[in-house]
Amino acid sequence: MRIHRCLSGILCVVSALAASGCFQSSTLIKLKPDGSGTIEQTLTMTAEAAQQLTALAAMGGDKSKPAASGPNDFFSEQDAKSAVAKMGGGVTYVSSQRIDTPERKGRKALYSFSDIRKLTVQEMSAPPAAGEAGPASGAAREAAMKFNFTQMPGGHSLLTIGMPVPVMPTADMAPPSSPLQNNPQMMEMMKMFLKGLQVDAAIEVDRLIKTNSPYVNGSKVTLLSIDFDRVLADPALLEQMQKAKTLADAKAFLKDSKGFKISLEPELTIEFTGGPR
């Protein structure tokens, strides 16, 4: 059942991102009425996790490559520039700035694109330097959105987004069948690995006319938003997600969950126009 694969698969895939250490990813696409636009991508992890990854890279890295000398090596300007190759045709690196606070390390990068139909966006991306460790591999690489764009009469534009369905997790990766609220050890383990993990992707247009997405704020449409701190705060909701096998079950879970925003439609549509919002 597609709904069960979607919810279970997302938990499994995003759990893998935790291997990067309290990872947070935010992607904002600003789309113009002619199909061009910009991408703002922010990638961060906790300072402690970045230090741990630096140590691991030094211990087990490729001897033919320079070892990471500090946490910011996982979010270098060169990494931001290299990411263009995975974003599809017509994408250009514009600029980036380092995020370096006592709490978090990372980088915010800005890209421009000429045609959204050529764009490839992985909403579950990982720091380039950590990619070989697994977070950006396997099912996460398959989680790319497909865009179709049409200019309509009257100056309106229509964006259609094919939403990815995560690969069904294997038996050894699937969530446990026993209720999480009755398994304190499993719950604490999940909280430890997923603490601080956030992934979100959104599209912002000039003036929104209509959309079939339930997650709209002004002219911004949320494609995906997962805050695992909020999800794990309620073990009953996790159990509800595990049992979701029908569309009604999934909608009930998403209605109750404050940490998940995921459209269950195979395609999202956004009709918009230019001008002031």
Phi, psi and omega in degrees: 000129186302320183297315181295319178298319183296307184290316179292320181295320179298317178300317182292312183295313182290331175300325179297329179297336181297342177297338177281348174092093174048051186280140175228131181230133178225125180236123178238118176261122176257111189255133177265161182297344179267003178094356176266177178167200181227160175236125173252117182238126180241125180235125178217163169215166180295152180300321180295316180294323179297319177297320180294319178295323177299316180295319179294321179296322180292327182281321187235017183285168177291121184295339181278352181246151178298137179285150177294128183262351180189169183304324184288350175295339178279353182222048184283164176297325179296322176299316180297320179292320182293334181297339180303324183298338182259004186259001180099182183282153175075017179259136182232135174289133180255303182193170174203158178222142183283141173255115185219092178238166177301335184268321188223151176236143179171202182205143173248124184240149179240131178232155173241152178221152184264335184209113184296339180293339180264001187278143173237117182239121173260106183291342178250064183268171181222161178303132184309319183290341181262358187301323184289346179283347174128329187301327183262010184257178174060229186297327182298326179291335179280347186275060180252135179280146179249130185247139171230137187227136180223134172269128187254166176298152177083011178083006178273156176232147181235122175253128176243128185241120173278115184277137182286150173247114181303148179296141178300127180294149177286169186301322183281348180257344186293153177300149181298148182282338180284145181304132182293327181291344177258011182228076184302324181295317178295319180296316180294324178294317179296319179297321181294314184285329187256003181301128177080359183285123179222137176223130176210151177216139183211160175237134179241131181240173181294299180221112183285131176264306177197159178204154176267006176281139177277356187246089184230136175226099184068242178256015180252129179248121179280126177270322181201137175209122180228122176239100188288338175299319181285324179295313185286350178290344182229092181303330181296326179290324177296320177296322178296321179295318180301326185269356184289112181236350179237166178299321179296319178298314182295318179296323178296319179296312182294329179293322183277332186277129177267352183259350181245132168226101183220126177282136179267000177283138177294335177225137173255141177240139178227112176258131184208174177215172179278183179100178182295150180276000000 
